[in-house]
Amino acid sequence: MTMKNYFRTGIACVALALFSVACSSPAPEEAAAPEEMAPTVVAEPDMAAIKAEIQALEDAWAAADNAGDIPALLAFYSDDAVSMGSGTPVAVGKAAIQKEFESSMAKRPAGQTITFEVLDIFGDENTITEVGKTTRKDASGKVVSSGSYMAIWEKRDGKYICVRDISNNDSKED
């Protein structure tokens, strides 16, 4: 064999050895699958329970309104509340809201009562927007007016408090 042949044979052997090593190398380890993680479950608020809670607030509100208990009505509001009543200027803060209540109650015929019905709520556990309707009856039980309203409730110190409301009458009271 000539030197040239030895050289070719040597190169062929090295190439074959490298090829063999490359082919027989263990496959790279597959990346270990991340541990299966349970999806984070965020509990949806129980809107039926919140609606019932808001309705209970509205029932208490109606009882205070029907009794002419202005301090009890003001307790439903935050200090920075804004109230927009039908046919009245915007009342900002409890002092202005109190004046609106006093004016409204002074004009109200004796024996009238009001009820509030929560029609819908939306939001989350901390901020709820309520849509409802009102019905005002005279002392004999005859409906004298009806209306609609929206209120925004914020949960503060574990209880809902009204921060904004707007209302209007469907027709002018007699």
N, CA, C and O of each residue as an XYZ file, in Angstrom:
696
protein
N       0.841     -1.142      0.000
C       0.000      0.000      0.000
C       0.895      1.215      0.000
O       1.956      1.239      0.623
N       0.461      2.171     -0.679
C       1.252      3.380     -0.744
C       0.807      4.309      0.374
O      -0.241      4.148      1.001
N       1.650      5.260      0.572
C       1.395      6.222      1.628
C       0.086      6.946      1.397
O      -0.640      7.290      2.329
N      -0.186      7.162      0.138
C      -1.404      7.840     -0.230
C      -2.613      6.998      0.175
O      -3.609      7.534      0.660
N      -2.530      5.709     -0.018
C      -3.619      4.814      0.340
C      -3.800      4.747      1.862
O      -4.921      4.741      2.370
N      -2.634      4.697      2.594
C      -2.728      4.707      4.057
C      -3.435      5.977      4.541
O      -4.274      5.956      5.442
N      -3.060      7.059      3.908
C      -3.639      8.336      4.301
C      -5.145      8.336      4.053
O      -5.916      8.761      4.913
N      -5.571      7.856      2.868
C      -6.999      7.797      2.536
C      -7.711      6.834      3.473
O      -8.819      7.114      3.929
N      -7.095      5.725      3.757
C      -7.702      4.747      4.633
C      -7.800      5.324      6.042
O      -8.808      5.128      6.720
N      -6.788      6.015      6.479
C      -6.792      6.639      7.810
C      -7.878      7.693      7.924
O      -8.571      7.780      8.938
N      -8.019      8.480      6.892
C      -9.052      9.527      6.899
C     -10.427      8.872      6.878
O     -11.350      9.323      7.556
N     -10.552      7.820      6.105
C     -11.832      7.129      6.046
C     -12.172      6.544      7.410
O     -13.327      6.602      7.833
N     -11.164      5.969      8.122
C     -11.393      5.392      9.455
C     -11.795      6.469     10.456
O     -12.714      6.277     11.253
N     -11.106      7.597     10.409
C     -11.440      8.703     11.324
C     -12.855      9.196     11.027
O     -13.644      9.433     11.942
N     -13.164      9.347      9.745
C     -14.500      9.810      9.373
C     -15.550      8.814      9.840
O     -16.599      9.203     10.353
N     -15.260      7.501      9.656
C     -16.195      6.470     10.079
C     -16.337      6.478     11.596
O     -17.438      6.299     12.116
N     -15.241      6.682     12.304
C     -15.288      6.721     13.765
C     -16.120      7.918     14.230
O     -16.967      7.782     15.113
N     -15.882      9.070     13.645
C     -16.662     10.253     14.012
C     -18.147     10.054     13.692
O     -19.028     10.431     14.465
N     -18.386      9.459     12.542
C     -19.772      9.193     12.143
C     -20.422      8.250     13.145
O     -21.568      8.460     13.545
N     -19.702      7.220     13.550
C     -20.227      6.240     14.502
C     -20.503      6.890     15.845
O     -21.539      6.644     16.463
N     -19.569      7.723     16.295
C     -19.746      8.390     17.584
C     -20.935      9.325     17.515
O     -21.748      9.367     18.438
N     -21.046     10.073     16.431
C     -22.151     11.011     16.295
C     -23.482     10.296     16.272
O     -24.460     10.775     16.847
N     -23.526      9.169     15.620
C     -24.781      8.435     15.500
C     -25.131      7.693     16.779
O     -26.307      7.462     17.060
N     -24.126      7.319     17.555
C     -24.422      6.538     18.741
C     -24.469      7.388     20.002
O     -24.696      6.861     21.091
N     -24.261      8.679     19.875
C     -24.349      9.537     21.057
C     -25.771      9.481     21.575
O     -26.729      9.421     20.805
N     -25.890      9.502     22.876
C     -27.257      9.483     23.396
C     -27.980     10.737     22.931
O     -27.403     11.821     22.842
N     -29.229     10.559     22.645
C     -30.048     11.696     22.207
C     -30.111     12.706     23.341
O     -30.137     12.338     24.515
N     -30.135     13.964     22.984
C     -30.251     14.948     24.057
C     -31.533     14.659     24.838
O     -32.562     14.286     24.275
N     -31.433     14.843     26.134
C     -32.612     14.553     26.948
C     -33.719     15.505     26.552
O     -33.509     16.695     26.319
N     -34.879     14.943     26.489
C     -36.021     15.802     26.201
C     -36.217     16.692     27.406
O     -36.027     16.289     28.554
N     -36.587     17.866     27.115
C     -36.826     18.767     28.230
C     -37.911     18.153     29.098
O     -38.957     17.723     28.614
N     -37.641     18.126     30.350
C     -38.626     17.556     31.263
C     -39.883     18.402     31.190
O     -39.831     19.631     31.231
N     -40.985     17.735     31.083
C     -42.263     18.454     31.025
C     -42.456     19.186     32.342
O     -42.242     18.624     33.416
N     -42.852     20.413     32.248
C     -43.092     21.127     33.507
C     -44.179     20.387     34.275
O     -45.074     19.768     33.700
N     -44.070     20.473     35.559
C     -45.080     19.792     36.358
C     -46.437     20.329     35.951
O     -46.622     21.523     35.719
N     -47.347     19.432     35.877
C     -48.701     19.857     35.542
C     -49.186     20.759     36.658
O     -49.229     20.369     37.825
N     -49.547     21.967     36.279
C     -50.043     22.899     37.282
C     -51.542     23.016     37.121
O     -52.060     23.140     36.011
N     -52.214     22.974     38.224
C     -53.659     23.148     38.184
C     -53.928     24.587     37.771
O     -53.282     25.512     38.263
N     -54.866     24.769     36.880
C     -55.167     26.143     36.480
C     -55.666     26.931     37.687
O     -56.362     26.402     38.553
N     -55.296     28.196     37.720
C     -55.765     29.043     38.798
C     -57.242     29.287     38.593
O     -57.673     29.734     37.530
N     -57.989     28.996     39.596
C     -59.433     29.175     39.513
C     -59.792     30.418     40.313
O     -59.596     30.480     41.526
N     -60.314     31.387     39.613
C     -60.764     32.600     40.267
C     -62.255     32.452     40.461
O     -63.009     32.320     39.496
N     -62.669     32.474     41.684
C     -64.087     32.304     41.976
C     -64.863     33.500     41.453
O     -64.544     34.652     41.747
N     -65.864     33.206     40.690
C     -66.741     34.263     40.194
C     -67.625     34.724     41.356
O     -68.038     33.914     42.185
N     -67.908     36.008     41.411
C     -68.780     36.462     42.496
C     -70.170     35.845     42.352
O     -70.648     35.614     41.241
N     -70.795     35.589     43.464
C     -72.150     35.036     43.483
C     -73.112     36.202     43.277
O     -73.568     36.822     44.238
N     -73.412     36.488     42.027
C     -74.223     37.663     41.693
C     -75.637     37.559     42.254
O     -76.239     38.579     42.590
N     -76.180     36.347     42.363
C     -77.521     36.200     42.950
C     -77.495     36.616     44.422
O     -78.413     37.283     44.900
N     -76.446     36.221     45.130
C     -76.331     36.597     46.538
C     -76.116     38.105     46.675
O     -76.679     38.737     47.568
N     -75.304     38.674     45.791
C     -75.069     40.123     45.838
C     -76.364     40.870     45.517
O     -76.669     41.879     46.151
N     -77.121     40.384     44.544
C     -78.397     41.027     44.207
C     -79.335     40.988     45.408
O     -80.020     41.970     45.693
N     -79.370     39.863     46.111
C     -80.217     39.754     47.305
C     -79.739     40.736     48.383
O     -80.553     41.349     49.073
N     -78.432     40.878     48.521
C     -77.880     41.821     49.500
C     -78.252     43.262     49.140
O     -78.621     44.052     50.009
N     -78.152     43.590     47.862
C     -78.519     44.944     47.422
C     -80.020     45.166     47.608
O     -80.433     46.248     48.023
N     -80.838     44.159     47.308
C     -82.285     44.301     47.510
C     -82.595     44.535     48.987
O     -83.465     45.342     49.313
N     -81.895     43.839     49.882
C     -82.095     44.060     51.326
C     -81.735     45.498     51.699
O     -82.410     46.114     52.524
N     -80.672     46.034     51.094
C     -80.322     47.436     51.334
C     -81.431     48.361     50.839
O     -81.794     49.329     51.508
N     -81.960     48.051     49.661
C     -83.038     48.885     49.111
C     -84.305     48.804     49.972
O     -85.015     49.798     50.124
N     -84.586     47.629     50.531
C     -85.749     47.486     51.418
C     -85.559     48.328     52.676
O     -86.493     48.979     53.143
N     -84.332     48.310     53.223
C     -84.031     49.127     54.399
C     -84.086     50.615     54.042
O     -84.535     51.442     54.836
N     -83.619     50.938     52.830
C     -83.664     52.322     52.350
C     -85.125     52.788     52.279
O     -85.457     53.882     52.736
N     -85.992     51.946     51.702
C     -87.410     52.296     51.587
C     -88.024     52.492     52.975
O     -88.797     53.427     53.178
N     -87.692     51.626     53.924
C     -88.227     51.758     55.281
C     -87.800     53.089     55.896
O     -88.609     53.765     56.532
N     -86.527     53.472     55.708
C     -86.036     54.754     56.227
C     -86.721     55.916     55.513
O     -87.102     56.895     56.154
N     -86.880     55.819     54.201
C     -87.536     56.866     53.421
C     -88.983     57.015     53.877
O     -89.460     58.126     54.110
N     -89.676     55.888     54.003
C     -91.088     55.932     54.398
C     -91.268     56.485     55.815
O     -92.300     57.079     56.126
N     -90.271     56.289     56.660
C     -90.326     56.799     58.029
C     -89.841     58.246     58.119
O     -89.939     58.866     59.178
N     -89.321     58.785     57.019
C     -88.787     60.145     57.029
C     -87.506     60.254     57.838
O     -87.186     61.321     58.362
N     -86.778     59.159     57.938
C     -85.554     59.088     58.748
C     -84.341     59.490     57.903
O     -83.656     58.638     57.337
N     -84.093     60.775     57.828
C     -83.012     61.289     56.998
C     -81.639     60.799     57.471
O     -80.825     60.427     56.626
N     -81.339     60.779     58.769
C     -80.026     60.242     59.182
C     -79.825     58.786     58.726
O     -78.720     58.413     58.331
N     -80.866     57.976     58.776
C     -80.741     56.587     58.313
C     -80.488     56.548     56.810
O     -79.707     55.723     56.336
N     -81.140     57.432     56.056
C     -80.917     57.480     54.607
C     -79.482     57.910     54.298
O     -78.837     57.343     53.416
N     -78.994     58.898     55.015
C     -77.633     59.378     54.772
C     -76.599     58.309     55.093
O     -75.509     58.324     54.521
N     -76.909     57.389     55.988
C     -75.974     56.320     56.347
C     -75.714     55.372     55.175
O     -74.714     54.654     55.176
N     -76.593     55.360     54.187
C     -76.387     54.513     53.010
C     -75.333     55.105     52.064
O     -74.799     54.395     51.213
N     -75.036     56.392     52.209
C     -74.145     57.100     51.296
C     -72.726     57.221     51.835
O     -72.514     57.303     53.045
N     -71.758     57.231     50.925
C     -70.385     57.571     51.291
C     -70.313     59.085     51.469
O     -71.171     59.819     50.979
N     -69.291     59.539     52.170
C     -69.131     60.987     52.376
C     -68.961     61.730     51.060
O     -69.352     62.891     50.945
N     -68.372     61.056     50.054
C     -68.106     61.692     48.764
C     -69.146     61.325     47.701
O     -68.878     61.434     46.504
N     -70.308     60.899     48.130
C     -71.355     60.459     47.196
C     -71.853     61.611     46.330
O     -71.774     62.783     46.699
N     -72.369     61.228     45.162
C     -73.015     62.167     44.253
C     -74.389     61.596     43.940
O     -74.518     60.436     43.548
N     -75.427     62.437     44.120
C     -76.795     61.999     43.875
C     -77.441     62.935     42.859
O     -77.359     64.157     42.979
N     -78.083     62.338     41.858
C     -78.745     63.110     40.814
C     -80.208     62.694     40.765
O     -80.572     61.723     40.102
N     -81.041     63.446     41.481
C     -82.460     63.138     41.541
C     -83.206     63.755     40.377
O     -82.725     64.673     39.713
N     -84.371     63.235     40.156
C     -85.221     63.716     39.065
C     -85.653     65.154     39.344
O     -86.264     65.442     40.373
N     -85.334     66.034     38.429
C     -85.753     67.425     38.539
C     -85.039     68.218     39.617
O     -85.527     69.268     40.034
N     -83.900     67.739     40.072
C     -83.152     68.455     41.115
C     -81.705     68.635     40.664
O     -81.217     67.894     39.811
N     -81.024     69.620     41.239
C     -79.607     69.791     40.896
C     -78.782     68.618     41.432
O     -79.218     67.898     42.331
N     -77.614     68.442     40.880
C     -76.696     67.404     41.353
C     -76.303     67.743     42.788
O     -75.912     68.871     43.089
N     -76.412     66.750     43.665
C     -76.043     66.920     45.072
C     -74.727     66.183     45.300
O     -74.648     64.969     45.111
N     -73.699     66.919     45.705
C     -72.376     66.340     45.929
C     -72.090     66.374     47.427
O     -72.054     67.442     48.037
N     -71.887     65.194     48.014
C     -71.595     65.083     49.439
C     -72.860     64.946     50.273
O     -73.958     65.272     49.822
N     -72.690     64.463     51.483
C     -73.832     64.181     52.353
C     -74.640     65.426     52.722
O     -75.864     65.354     52.823
N     -73.978     66.560     52.923
C     -74.709     67.773     53.301
C     -75.682     68.182     52.194
O     -76.826     68.541     52.472
N     -75.235     68.128     50.957
C     -76.107     68.485     49.830
C     -77.214     67.450     49.647
O     -78.352     67.800     49.337
N     -76.878     66.185     49.838
C     -77.884     65.127     49.710
C     -78.928     65.284     50.817
O     -80.118     65.078     50.576
N     -78.499     65.642     52.014
C     -79.435     65.860     53.117
C     -80.434     66.966     52.762
O     -81.632     66.819     53.005
N     -79.952     68.063     52.193
C     -80.842     69.168     51.797
C     -81.877     68.695     50.776
O     -83.042     69.084     50.843
N     -81.446     67.847     49.823
C     -82.385     67.322     48.825
C     -83.460     66.455     49.495
O     -84.640     66.549     49.159
N     -83.043     65.616     50.440
C     -84.011     64.787     51.168
C     -84.999     65.666     51.942
O     -86.208     65.436     51.899
N     -84.484     66.657     52.639
C     -85.354     67.545     53.426
C     -86.363     68.245     52.530
O     -87.543     68.324     52.872
N     -85.919     68.748     51.399
C     -86.815     69.437     50.462
C     -87.861     68.482     49.910
O     -89.043     68.819     49.855
N     -87.439     67.310     49.508
C     -88.350     66.315     48.935
C     -89.393     65.870     49.955
O     -90.576     65.766     49.633
N     -88.961     65.612     51.166
C     -89.896     65.127     52.186
C     -90.879     66.209     52.616
O     -92.018     65.904     52.971
N     -90.454     67.464     52.588
C     -91.342     68.569     52.956
C     -92.498     68.692     51.963
O     -93.585     69.132     52.340
N     -92.285     68.317     50.714
C     -93.308     68.418     49.669
C     -94.182     67.171     49.572
O     -95.225     67.202     48.919
N     -93.783     66.101     50.197
C     -94.455     64.810     50.044
C     -95.754     64.771     50.857
O     -95.761     65.094     52.045
N     -96.846     64.374     50.209
C     -98.098     64.217     50.961
C     -97.971     63.120     52.023
O     -97.285     62.116     51.827
N     -98.639     63.337     53.136
C     -98.592     62.359     54.236
C     -99.141     61.009     53.762
O    -100.087     60.936     52.977
N     -98.522     59.967     54.258
C     -99.011     58.615     53.976
C     -98.425     57.965     52.735
O     -98.670     56.785     52.487
N     -97.663     58.701     51.960
C     -97.050     58.087     50.773
C     -95.928     57.141     51.186
O     -95.203     57.385     52.150
N     -95.810     56.066     50.433
C     -94.728     55.102     50.659
C     -94.047     54.810     49.329
O     -94.619     54.989     48.254
N     -92.812     54.357     49.444
C     -92.042     54.017     48.250
C     -91.463     52.618     48.404
O     -91.134     52.177     49.505
N     -91.349     51.933     47.273
C     -90.648     50.643     47.239
C     -89.617     50.710     46.121
O     -89.764     51.446     45.145
N     -88.573     49.917     46.302
C     -87.496     49.824     45.320
C     -87.377     48.366     44.900
O     -87.367     47.469     45.743
N     -87.287     48.135     43.604
C     -87.106     46.778     43.088
C     -85.821     46.728     42.277
O     -85.667     47.445     41.288
N     -84.909     45.879     42.704
C     -83.649     45.701     41.980
C     -83.949     44.860     40.744
O     -84.385     43.715     40.860
N     -83.717     45.423     39.569
C     -83.960     44.701     38.321
C     -82.716     43.972     37.838
O     -82.802     42.858     37.322
N     -81.556     44.607     38.007
C     -80.324     44.024     37.486
C     -79.148     44.594     38.267
O     -79.201     45.712     38.778
N     -78.105     43.810     38.347
C     -76.835     44.293     38.893
C     -75.722     43.773     38.002
O     -75.863     42.738     37.350
N     -74.624     44.497     37.982
C     -73.432     44.006     37.300
C     -72.215     44.628     37.959
O     -72.306     45.663     38.618
N     -71.088     43.985     37.770
C     -69.852     44.457     38.360
C     -69.100     43.310     38.980
O     -69.170     42.178     38.502
N     -68.384     43.597     40.037
C     -67.657     42.563     40.758
C     -68.009     42.690     42.237
O     -68.904     43.450     42.608
N     -67.312     41.952     43.063
C     -67.652     41.967     44.483
C     -67.423     43.322     45.142
O     -68.033     43.617     46.170
N     -66.562     44.141     44.570
C     -66.211     45.409     45.202
C     -66.987     46.608     44.683
O     -67.195     47.574     45.417
N     -67.415     46.562     43.440
C     -68.172     47.672     42.855
C     -69.346     47.092     42.075
O     -69.161     46.331     41.126
N     -70.536     47.458     42.482
C     -71.765     46.946     41.863
C     -72.558     48.118     41.300
O     -72.754     49.127     41.977
N     -73.004     47.981     40.078
C     -73.948     48.934     39.500
C     -75.306     48.259     39.531
O     -75.475     47.130     39.070
N     -76.251     48.968     40.076
C     -77.617     48.459     40.226
C     -78.557     49.251     39.327
O     -78.426     50.468     39.191
N     -79.498     48.553     38.723
C     -80.558     49.168     37.937
C     -81.862     48.745     38.589
O     -82.080     47.560     38.844
N     -82.727     49.710     38.859
C     -83.964     49.353     39.543
C     -85.118     50.259     39.178
O     -84.994     51.196     38.389
N     -86.253     49.936     39.790
C     -87.435     50.773     39.576
C     -88.065     51.104     40.915
O     -87.939     50.360     41.887
N     -88.744     52.235     40.938
C     -89.419     52.696     42.143
C     -90.922     52.729     41.899
O     -91.393     52.918     40.777
N     -91.642     52.540     42.971
C     -93.101     52.687     42.937
C     -93.499     53.452     44.191
O     -93.176     53.045     45.306
N     -94.201     54.560     44.000
C     -94.691     55.367     45.122
C     -96.212     55.251     45.145
O     -96.891     55.404     44.130
N     -96.721     54.972     46.356
C     -98.169     54.817     46.535
C     -98.670     55.825     47.560
O     -97.942     56.252     48.456
N     -99.946     56.193     47.397
C    -100.553     57.082     48.388
C    -101.044     56.239     49.575
O    -100.861     55.022     49.604
N    -101.670     56.909     50.551
C    -102.094     56.227     51.774
C    -103.113     55.118     51.510
O    -103.224     54.181     52.300
N    -103.858     55.219     50.404
C    -104.861     54.190     50.086
C    -104.263     53.008     49.332
O    -104.940     52.004     49.109
N    -102.980     53.125     48.932
C    -102.322     52.051     48.187
C    -102.324     52.246     46.686
O    -101.817     51.408     45.940
N    -102.899     53.357     46.245
C    -102.925     53.658     44.807
C    -101.541     54.139     44.364
O    -100.925     54.967     45.035
N    -101.053     53.617     43.229
C     -99.774     54.048     42.677
C     -99.931     55.476     42.182
O    -100.788     55.778     41.351
N     -99.072     56.357     42.720
C     -99.121     57.762     42.304
C     -97.943     58.132     41.416
O     -97.994     59.126     40.692
N     -96.884     57.336     41.469
C     -95.767     57.567     40.559
C     -94.874     56.338     40.537
O     -94.875     55.504     41.442
N     -94.122     56.274     39.464
C     -93.118     55.220     39.334
C     -91.905     55.845     38.664
O     -91.985     56.923     38.076
N     -90.800     55.159     38.764
C     -89.586     55.702     38.167
C     -88.519     54.636     38.057
O     -88.751     53.455     38.317
N     -87.358     55.083     37.670
C     -86.221     54.172     37.536
C     -84.993     54.845     38.132
O     -84.952     56.060     38.322
N     -84.003     54.022     38.417
C     -82.787     54.553     39.020
C     -81.608     53.638     38.725
O     -81.765     52.476     38.351
N     -80.438     54.200     38.906
C     -79.191     53.438     38.890
C     -78.408     53.884     40.116
O     -78.404     55.059     40.483
N     -77.751     52.924     40.731
C     -76.893     53.234     41.881
C     -75.592     52.457     41.737
O     -75.574     51.322     41.261
N     -74.527     53.083     42.151
C     -73.225     52.412     42.185
C     -72.869     52.234     43.655
O     -72.821     53.188     44.432
N     -72.624     50.984     44.003
C     -72.290     50.612     45.368
C     -70.841     50.147     45.410
O     -70.397     49.380     44.556
N     -70.120     50.616     46.400
C     -68.754     50.134     46.635
C     -68.719     49.441     47.980
O     -69.352     49.875     48.942
N     -67.968     48.357     48.026
C     -67.800     47.667     49.298
C     -66.677     48.360     50.057
O     -65.530     48.391     49.611
N     -67.026     48.911     51.203
C     -66.062     49.594     52.065
C     -66.242     49.053     53.481
O     -67.354     49.006     54.007
N     -65.158     48.658     54.067
C     -65.191     48.076     55.413
C     -66.204     46.940     55.507
O     -66.897     46.791     56.513
N     -66.279     46.142     54.445
C     -67.106     44.945     54.458
C     -68.579     45.143     54.151
O     -69.344     44.179     54.181
N     -68.996     46.370     53.855
C     -70.412     46.565     53.520
C     -70.531     47.493     52.309
O     -69.660     48.319     52.036
N     -71.639     47.321     51.601
C     -71.871     48.171     50.431
C     -72.378     49.531     50.878
O     -73.197     49.656     51.788
N     -71.852     50.551     50.194
C     -72.251     51.919     50.454
C     -72.434     52.603     49.099
O     -71.666     52.373     48.165
N     -73.447     53.434     49.010
C     -73.760     54.085     47.733
C     -72.807     55.259     47.502
O     -72.655     56.135     48.353
N     -72.167     55.253     46.320
C     -71.246     56.335     45.976
C     -71.810     57.235     44.865
O     -71.406     58.391     44.733
N     -72.729     56.708     44.082
C     -73.377     57.470     43.013
C     -74.788     56.936     42.828
O     -75.027     55.731     42.897
N     -75.718     57.853     42.591
C     -77.051     57.408     42.191
C     -77.690     58.460     41.305
O     -77.362     59.645     41.347
N     -78.608     57.973     40.513
C     -79.382     58.836     39.627
C     -80.774     58.235     39.525
O     -80.933     57.018     39.421
N     -81.771     59.094     39.554
C     -83.146     58.594     39.483
C     -83.994     59.550     38.661
O     -83.673     60.726     38.491
N     -85.085     58.996     38.159
C     -86.042     59.848     37.453
C     -87.431     59.233     37.575
O     -87.588     58.024     37.746
N     -88.419     60.094     37.482
C     -89.801     59.645     37.510
C     -90.266     59.369     36.104
O     -89.892     60.060     35.157
N     -91.102     58.329     35.981
C     -91.658     58.025     34.670
C     -92.671     59.089     34.251
O     -92.816     59.384     33.065
N     -93.363     59.656     35.220
C     -94.307     60.744     34.937
C     -94.316     61.683     36.125
O     -93.857     61.330     37.212
N     -94.830     62.858     35.920
C     -94.867     63.844     36.994
C     -95.858     63.400     38.067
O     -96.949     62.914     37.768
N     -95.446     63.579     39.337
C     -96.353     63.224     40.433
C     -97.540     64.148     40.423
O     -97.448     65.317     40.048
N     -98.683     63.582     40.856
C     -99.910     64.414     40.959
C     -99.835     65.312     42.163
O    -100.762     66.081     42.419
